[in-house]
Amino acid sequence: MQANGIHHVAIICSDYQRSKQFYTEVLGFSIIRETFRSTRNSYKLDLQIADGTAIELFSFPDPPPRVNNPEACGLRHLALKVDDLDAAVACLEAKSIAVEPIRVDELTEKRFTFFKDPDGLPIELYEA
């Protein structure tokens, strides 16, 4: 098998409107399509990242909380590529988003940092 990229990443949120605002207004992802699925009492929001990758944001009634241990099995974090890490951090901080101090990857010597979405999902900014 030969994969040629990531098509999408799916995220389940606890508060749909809060997460929709975060991913569109704070992170600047554009809305492709918003669907309410009445049989599931659930929204599915398809979002577009500038490089063509998609995020699927789902709401379900009473989803279980995210495992808080960062070393648990499953998705560890979502990493976003940015050209200017300092500018991206300044933009987030201007919107009152707490961002960890910038670090340097010991293997690639690239700069990166983390912040969290409204449900505590770690999001990494990695300078390209």
GIBEL-V929055 format. One record per helix or strand of 2 or more residues. SS is the DSSP state (H for helix, E for strand). FROM is the first residue (numbers start at 1). TO is the last residue. If there is no record, write none. Layout:
SS_FROM_TO ; SS_FROM_TO
//
This chain:
E_8_13 ; H_16_26 ; E_30_37 ; E_42_48 ; E_54_59 ; E_78_82 ; H_85_94 ; E_103_104 ; E_111_116 ; E_122_127
//
